[in-house]
Amino acid sequence: MASMLKKRDDRAIGMLERTIQRTKQATLTKAKLFHLLEKGIYKEAVGVSGNYVNGVIHVLGKLFGMDVVGNVSRSSVACFIREGGIAAKIQVGYEISEADTFTLSGDGTSHCAINYNSCHISLKVDDHTTGEASHKTRFLGIMPSLDGSSAESIKDWEKMLGNISDLLSCSPFAQRHHKGTLHLAGMFAKLVGVNSDHCSKEKKDTQALKAQKEDTVHQVLGEKKLSDMDDDELLPHFIKAREKMVKAVGGEEAWGNLAETEQAERKAEMFHSIIMELGKESLELMSDDEKRILKLPILLANQDNAAVLEGVTSEDDIENEVQARALEMTGSGGIKCAQLAGAVLNNKLDKKGHHDLFRFGSYCKVAIELIVHLDRFKEFLSFIQAKKGTHRWSHMEQNLWDALHDTPTLCELLVLGLYAETVGKHYMAIIRAHAKNGTNMLMLGPLHDNVCKHLEVLHWDPEQLLSGDVDTLHLIAVLYGQEWQGPDFIRVVHSMAPTLPHLSSLLRAFFSGAGKTWERFTSEFAPGGLIDEASLEEKELAWMLPTNDINEGALGSFRVMMCRQPQLSLSGQNAQAMYFRNETQAFMKQYFVKPEDLQFLRSMARESTGEDQKREQEIIEHSRQRAAEKEATRKKRQQKRQEKDLRLEALELVLDETKVPGLKGEALKDMLDKFKAVGAPDLGNVNHRSKVGAIREALIVAIEKYNNGTWRIAGEDEGEGDESSDPGDDEPSALEPISDWEETDSED
């Protein structure tokens, strides 16, 4: 018995030792092998250029004592990136479908003569890591536009959201988790706000989006009501719509003569009209609260609500006609001086200026720096002149030197600096703090109201800024009584103010104009405006960030990336940015749990190859078409001009003022052009748009002046004194009076 127990114990010890050895060997073997593929799918690997991913993985494997099995090609890396972008789009589509509402924001720039638009959406979603609901802003990518028109902007939004809708609807994930197919119309029905600026194009975009939102609300409600109605309820609507359709084409006989394709098109239009009519009926039957949510207007808000001078620092920053006109009107004075300082001391080109010494962010900042360090800037310009071999400034440097010695220009620089110290800097700090904290911009109405009130106070009492104790003056002079950000500048102002008698008047005029500008740029926050009348629930539904930094930053990153890596594809950059900024990895870990999800991403990534080339070709074809249209318009205009010249050349000039009242329409306009062509005076204020009476009166005056000899037709007296003329041809001109001797001779 003891022998048997001993043998069993020995066997158990041996089995334990062999088990430990096998486990140890398996662990060591597993640690020395790294498989790039797992069930036929490449594992995640990020942070390395596509050209070097495979080499980096193998080198790292050797460093850790592992043998890497498999290789990753550059094309595979590009495919991985596209897969991440497709997953990010599916995520955005899912979040839109789950959210009650969302808002849009965007901004645009140009690069290499192509317009690019950055797009974001803001909505309330559940965090894919913690599960807590919060407001999130999702990046939709940067898209090249065919041109900068409003119509193309709307098409780009439709294309972008439509692509997201299609990807979500056909994905296996949507079939498992989503309650229904997400249509583009359903997306626009949830749109309740647009965060943009006040330029005419953006306002036009907003109005177009608002109209489209209203149509989609009717369509969504109509489709829902249509699905709930039985045949007996639908029959009257179809009969009425068909009668209207047949009547529009001329009756039953005309309808029967139409081709089948045209009949099908008209039936589709009829069916759409029925849906829209049912949608309008459904909307009218809803309660006031339900209507208010569905009819929630597109709330247009300024992109950063900053003063104009805080945003434009050079001609490259001009984005609309208003800014261009403002910059043109400030060709001299403080703004021009600040512009010259930026060009001389901080030129946008690295080869020019003195980039290692100066950094300016706005005209106001330049003004403060120039005033505080005025003597040093003068000394620096003298140093620039002295070190040159010619001992001469450039034209721009000479202009800057003259500006720094010009008293009116210095006064304007003081005004710009005081505006920044009392309002501009502090507003920007407040608004960016709200942006960092995720404050809803629609809740910032009181802030903008206080800014306007503070500007009004400064307008009525600008003298308070020019004297007093600098340490306590900020309590009444600065917005919300905050500390001076540049107390040294205020001290310099106080020292210079006694020698500048007109400074107070300039401040009063500037703060008055600034107040009006702020009221115009914050009109949505005004009492009785869209935002003021919106309820707290509506403001929450239309949540948006206080600034547009996300779009401006995305465009800035894009331009830097394109300069550093011009070979980088836009779709690849968008895919990476969307994947990381939108937290797509957490979304995939939570929802992409089936092999078919990843297989779908791979298949869609392969199909999306060459999107950038297709878009480039579309832009080229569009540019060619526009160029051809412009050339055709130019030729047509030239042909009309030639036809008009021939018509005017054959037109006989009317020199009898009694015949002028009989001229009407085109004949009157042609006669006006004829008189202008022959040099008739005082017709500059009259044109084709002028009233008929004004044109006739101007022509009568011109005829009277001609008849009394005030003016003559160009070239009318060329024959006088011409030696080459026939001496025997003494017949008087029909337009010249007969001389006395000719009259006497005729009497004889």
TORZARO-189990 format. One record per residue (C-alpha): x negated, y, z; residue in three letters. Coordinates in steps of 0.5 Angstrom, whole numbers, plus 2048, in hexadecimal, padded with zeros to 3 digits. Example, Ala and Ser with C-alpha at 12.3 -4.5 7.8 and 13.67 -1.06 7.14 Angstrom:
REM residues 2
7E77F7810ALA7E57FE80ESER
//
This chain:
REM residues 748
800800800MET7FA805802ALA7F78037FBSER7FD8057F7MET7FE80B7FBLEU7F680D7FALYS7F780B7F2LYS7FD8107F1ARG7FA8157F5ASP7F48157F0ASP7F88157EAARG7FC81B7EDALA7F681F7EEILE7F381D7E7GLY7FA81F7E4MET7F98267E7LEU7F28277E5GLU7F48257DEARG7FA82A7DETHR7F68307E1ILE7F182E7DBGLN7F682E7D6ARG7F98357D8THR7F38387D9LYS7F18367D2GLN7F78387CFALA7F783F7D2THR7F08407D0LEU7F283E7C9THR7F88437C9LYS7F38487CBALA7EF8477C5LYS7F48487C0LEU7F884E7BEPHE7FD84C7B9HIS7FF8527B5LEU80684F7B3LEU80B84D7B7GLU8118497B4LYS80F84C7ADGLY80F8537B0ILE8098577B1TYR80885A7B8LYS8088617BAGLU8028657B9ALA80186C7B9VAL7FD8727B9GLY7F88717B4VAL7F88737ACSER7FB86E7A8GLY7F486D7A4ASN7F186A7AATYR7F68677AEVAL7F48607ACASN7EC8617AEGLY7EE8647B4VAL7F285E7B7ILE7EC8597B5HIS7E785E7B8VAL7EB85E7BELEU7EC8577BEGLY7E58557BELYS7E385A7C4LEU7E88567C8PHE7E684F7C6GLY7EC84E7C2MET7EC84B7BBASP7F284F7B7VAL7F684B7B2VAL7F984E7ACGLY7F88557A9ASN7FC85B7A8VAL7FB85F7A1SER7FC8667A0ARG80386579DSER8058617A2SER8048677A7VAL80886C7A3ALA80D8677A3CYS80D8677ABPHE80E86E7ABILE81486E7A6ARG8178697ABGLU81686D7B1GLY8198737ADGLY81F86F7ABILE82086C7B2ALA8208747B4ALA8268757AFLYS82A86F7B1ILE8298727B8GLN82B8797B7VAL8318767B3GLY8338727B9TYR8328787BEGLU83787C7B9ILE83C8777B9SER83C8767C1GLU83C87E7C2ALA8428827C2ASP83F8887BFTHR83888A7BCPHE8358917BATHR8308927B4LEU82A8967B4SER8258987AFGLY81F89C7ACASP81C89D7A5GLY81589F7A2THR81189E79CSER80B89A79AHIS80889A793CYS80E89D790ALA813898793ILE81889A798ASN81889579ETYR81D8957A4ASN81D8927ABSER82388F7AECYS82588D7B5HIS82B88B7B8ILE82D88C7BFSER8328877C3LEU8348847C9LYS83287C7CAVAL8308777CFASP8288767D0ASP8268707CDHIS82186F7D3THR8258717D9THR82C8717D6GLY82E8787D9GLU83287D7D4ALA82E8837D2SER82D8887CDHIS8288867C8LYS8258897C1THR8248847BCARG81F8867B6PHE8228847AFLEU81C8867ABGLY81988B7A6ILE81C88B79FMET81A88E799PRO81F892796SER82189378ELEU82189B790ASP8228A0795GLY82A8A1794SER82F89F799SER83389A794ALA82C896794GLU82C89679CSER83389479CILE83188E797LYS82B88C79BASP82F88C7A2TRP83488779EGLU82E88379CLYS82B8827A2MET8318817A6LEU83487C7A1GLY82D8787A1ASN82E8777A8ILE8358757A8SER8348707A2ASP82E86D7A6LEU83286C7ACLEU8388697A9SER8348647A5CYS8308627ABSER83185B7AFPRO83085F7B5PHE8368637B3ALA83A85D7B2GLN83985A7B9ARG8398607BDHIS83D8667B9HIS8448667B9LYS8458697B2GLY84286B7ACTHR83F8727ADLEU8418777A7HIS83E87E7A5LEU8458817A6ALA84587E7ADGLY83E8817AEMET8408887ACPHE8478887B0ALA8428887B6LYS83E88E7B4LEU8408937B9VAL83A8987B9GLY83489B7B4VAL82E89E7B7ASN82B8A37B2SER8298AA7B1ASP82D8B07AEHIS82A8B07A7CYS8308B07A2SER82E8A979FLYS82E8A67A6GLU8358A97A7LYS8378A67A0LYS83589F7A2ASP8398A07A9THR83F8A27A5GLN83F89C7A0ALA83D8977A6LEU84389A7A9LYS8488997A3ALA8458927A2GLN8478907AALYS84E8937A9GLU84F88E7A3ASP84C8887A6THR8508897ACVAL8568897A8HIS8538837A4GLN85287F7AAVAL8598807AELEU85C87F7A7GLY8588787A6GLU85A8767ADLYS8628787ACLYS8628747A6LEU85F86E7A9SER86586E7AEASP86B8707A9MET86F86A7A6ASP87186A79EASP87886D7A0ASP8748737A3GLU86F87479ELEU874873798LEU87787B798PRO87087D798HIS86D879792PHE87487B78EILE873883790LYS86B88278EALA86D87F788ARG872883785GLU86D889786LYS867886783MET86C88477DVAL86E88B77CLYS86788E77CALA86688A776VAL86C88C772GLY871886774GLY87287F773GLU87087F76CGLU86A88276DALA86887E772TRP86987876EGLY86487B769ASN85E87B76ELEU85987776EALA858871773GLU852874776THR85587B777GLU85B87877AGLN85787577FALA85487B781GLU85A87F781ARG85D879786LYS85787A78AALA85888178BGLU85F88078CMET85D87B792PHE858880795HIS85E885795SER862881799ILE85D87F79EILE85C88779FMET86388879FGLU8648837A5LEU85E8867A8GLY86188D7A9LYS86788A7ABGLU8648867B1SER86088C7B3LEU8668907B4GLU86988B7B8LEU86488B7BDMET86488F7C3SER8608957C4ASP85A8927C8ASP85988D7C3GLU85A8927BDLYS8548967C0ARG84F8917C1ILE85088F7BALEU8518967B7LYS84B8987BBLEU84789D7B7PRO84089D7B4ILE83D8A17BALEU8378A57B6LEU8328A77BBALA82B8AB7BAASN8258A67B9GLN8218A97BFASP8258AF7C0ASN81F8B37C1ALA81D8BA7BEALA81C8BB7B7VAL8158BE7B9LEU8138B77BDGLU8148B37B7GLY8108B67B1VAL8098B77B1THR8078B87AASER80A8B77A3GLU8098B07A3ASP80F8AF7A8ASP8148B37A4ILE81A8AE7A3GLU81F8B37A1ASN8218B979DGLU8228BD7A4VAL81B8BB7A6GLN8188BD7A0ALA81C8C47A0ARG81A8C57A7ALA8138C47A6LEU8138C879FGLU8168CE7A3MET8108CD7A8THR80B8CF7A4GLY8088D47A8SER8078D57B0GLY8078D07B5GLY8098CA7B2ILE8048CB7ACLYS7FF8CD7B1CYS8008C67B4ALA8018C37AEGLN7FA8C57ACLEU7F78C37B2ALA7F98BC7B1GLY7F68BC7AAALA7F08BF7ACVAL7EF8BB7B3LEU7F38B57B2ASN7F48B47ABASN7F88AD7A9LYS7F28AB7A4LEU7EC8A87A8ASP7E78AB7A4LYS7E98B27A5LYS7EA8B67ACGLY7E78B57B2HIS7EB8AF7B5HIS7E68AD7BAASP7E88B47BELEU7EF8B57BDPHE7F68B27BEARG7FC8B57BDPHE8038B27BDGLY8088B87BBSER8088BF7BATYR80A8C17C1CYS8048BD7C3LYS7FF8C17BEVAL8028C77C1ALA8008C67C8ILE7F98C37C6GLU7F78C97C2LEU7FA8CE7C7ILE7F68CB7CDVAL7F08CA7CAHIS7F08D07C5LEU7E98D37C6ASP7E68CC7C5ARG7EA8CA7BFPHE7E78D17BCLYS7E08CF7BEGLU7E18C87BBPHE7E38CB7B4LEU7DD8D07B5SER7D98CA7B6PHE7DC8C77B0ILE7DA8CD7ACGLN7D38CD7AFALA7D18C67ADLYS7D38C77A6LYS7CE8C87A1GLY7D28CD79DTHR7D48D07A4HIS7DB8D17A2ARG7E28CE7A4TRP7E68CA79FSER7EC8CD79DHIS7F08CA7A3MET7EB8CB7A8GLU7EB8D27A6GLN7F38D27A7ASN7F38CF7AELEU7EE8D47B0TRP7F28DA7AEASP7F88D77B1ALA7F58D67B8LEU7F38DE7B7HIS7FA8E07B5ASP7FE8E27BBTHR8058E07B8PRO8038D97B7THR8008D97BELEU8078DB7C0CYS80B8D57BCGLU8068D07BFLEU8078D37C6LEU80F8D27C5VAL80E8CB7C2LEU80A8C97C8GLY80F8CC7CDLEU8148C87CATYR8108C27CBALA80F8C37D2GLU8168C57D4THR81A8C07D0VAL8178BC7CAGLY8128B87CELYS8168B67D4HIS81C8B47D0TYR8188AF7CCMET8158AD7D3ALA81C8AC7D5ILE81F8A97CFILE8198A47CEARG81A8A27D6ALA8228A07D4HIS81F89C7CEALA81A8987D2LYS8208977D7ASN8258957D2GLY82A89A7D3THR83089B7CEASN82E8A17CAMET8368A27CALEU8368A47D1MET8318A97D1LEU8368AF7CFGLY8348B37D5PRO82D8B37D4LEU82E8B67CDHIS8338BB7D0ASP82E8BD7D6ASN8298BE7D0VAL82D8C37CCCYS82F8C77D3LYS8288C77D5HIS8268CA7CELEU82C8CF7CFGLU8298D17D6VAL8228D27D3LEU8258D67CDHIS8288DB7D2TRP8228DC7D6ASP81C8DA7D2PRO8188DF7D7GLU8188DA7DCGLN8138D67D9LEU80E8DC7D8LEU80C8DD7DFSER80D8DB7E6GLY80A8D57EAASP8088CF7E6VAL8088CA7EBASP8108CC7EDTHR8128CF7E6LEU8138C87E3HIS8198C77E8LEU81D8CC7E4ILE81A8CC7DDALA8198C47DCVAL81F8BF7DALEU8218BC7E1TYR81C8C07E4GLY8168BB7E3GLN80F8BD7E3GLU80B8C07DETRP8078BB7DAGLN8028C17D8GLY8028C67DDPRO7FB8C97DAASP7FF8CB7D4PHE8048CF7D8ILE7FF8D27DCARG7FC8D47D5VAL8038D77D3VAL8038DB7D9HIS7FC8DE7D7SER7FE8DF7D0MET8058E27D1ALA8048E97D3PRO8008EA7CCTHR8068E77C8LEU80C8EC7C9PRO8108E87C4HIS80F8E17C7LEU8168E27CBSER81A8E37C5SER8178DD7C1LEU8188D97C7LEU8208DB7C7ARG8208DA7C0ALA81D8D37C0PHE8218D07C6PHE8278D37C2SER8268CF7BCGLY8248C97C0ALA82A8C97C3GLY82E8C97BDLYS82A8C47BATHR82B8BF7C0TRP8328C07C0GLU8328BE7B9ARG82E8B87BAPHE8328B67C0THR8398B77BDSER83B8B07BEGLU83A8B17C6PHE83E8B87C6ALA8458B87C9PRO84A8B57C5GLY8458B17C1GLY8458AA7BFLEU8408A87C5ILE8448AD7CAASP84B8AA7C8GLU8488A37C8ALA84A89F7CFSER84589B7D3LEU8478947D0GLU8468977C9GLU83F89A7CBLYS83D8937CEGLU83F8907C7LEU83B8957C3ALA8358957C7TRP82F8977C4MET8288997C6LEU8268A17C7PRO8218A17C2THR81F89E7BBASN81889C7BDASP8198957BCILE81A8977B4ASN81589C7B4GLU8108977B7GLY8128917B3ALA8118967ADLEU80A8997AFGLY8088917B1SER80A8907AAPHE8068957A7ARG8008947ABVAL80088C7A9MET80188E7A2MET7FB8927A2CYS7F688D7A6ARG7F98877A2GLN7FC88979BPRO7FD881799GLN80188079FLEU80987E79DSER80E88279FLEU81387C7A1SER80D8797A5GLY80C87F7A9GLN8148807AAASN8148787ACALA80F8797B1GLN81187F7B4ALA81887D7B5MET8168767B8TYR8128797BDPHE8168807BFARG81D87C7BFASN81B8777C3GLU81C8727BETHR81886C7C1GLN81C86C7C8ALA82386C7C3PHE8208667BFMET81E8627C6LYS8258637C8GLN8298617C2TYR82585E7BDPHE8248577C0VAL8268537BALYS8218517B5PRO8268537AFGLU82585A7B2ASP81E85A7B0LEU81F8577AAGLN82485C7A8PHE81E8627A9LEU81985E7A5ARG81E85D79FSER82086579FMET8198677A0ALA81786379AARG81D866796GLU81B86D798SER81486D795THR813873791GLY818878794GLU81387E794ASP81287D78CGLN81987C78BLYS81A88378EARG81488678BGLU817884784GLN81E887786GLU81A88E788ILE81788E782ILE81D88D77EGLU821892781HIS81B897780SER81B895779ARG822896779GLN82289D77CARG81D89F778ALA82189D772ALA8278A1774GLU8238A7776LYS8208A776FGLU8278A676CALA8298AC770THR8248B076EARG8248AF767LYS82C8B0767LYS82B8B676BARG8258B8765GLN82A8B7760GLN8308BB763LYS82B8C0764ARG8298C075CGLN8308C075AGLU8328C675ELYS82C8CA75BASP82E8C8754LEU8358CA756ARG8338D0759LEU82F8D2753GLU8358D174FALA8398D5753LEU83B8DC751GLU8398E1757LEU8408E5759VAL83E8ED759LEU8458EF75AASP8488EF761GLU84F8EF75FTHR84E8E775DLYS84B8E5763VAL8528E4767PRO8538DF761GLY84D8DB763LEU84F8D4767LYS84C8CE769GLY8468CC766GLU8468D1761ALA8468D6767LEU8408D276ALYS83C8D2763ASP83D8D9762MET83A8DB769LEU8348D6768ASP8338DA761LYS8338E0764PHE82E8DE769LYS82A8DB763ALA8298E1760VAL8278E5766GLY82D8E8769ALA82C8EC76FPRO82F8EB776ASP8328E4775LEU82E8E077AGLY8338E077FASN8388DD77AVAL8388D5778ASN83D8D0776HIS8408CF77DARG8428D677DSER8498D877DLYS84C8DA776VAL84D8E1778GLY8468E277AALA8438DF774ILE8478E476FARG8468EA773GLU83E8E8773ALA83F8E776BLEU8438EE76AILE83E8F276EVAL8388EF76AALA83C8F1764ILE83D8F8766GLU8358F8768LYS8338F6761TYR8388FA75DASN835900761ASN82E8FE760GLY82C8FC767THR8298F5764TRP8288F275DARG8288EB75BILE8218E875BALA81E8E8754GLY8238ED751GLU81E8F3750ASP8188EE74DGLU8198F1746GLY8178F8748GLU8108FA746GLY80E8F3743ASP80A8F473DGLU80B8EE73ASER8128EF739SER8158F1732ASP8148F9731PRO81A8F972CGLY81E8F6731ASP8218FC734ASP8288F9736GLU82A8FB73DPRO82B8F5742SER8328F4744ALA8308F574BLEU82D8FB74AGLU831902749PRO830905743ILE82C90B742SER82E912741ASP82B91373ATRP82E90C738GLU83590F73AGLU834915736THR832911730ASP83890D731SER83C913731GLU83991672BASP
//
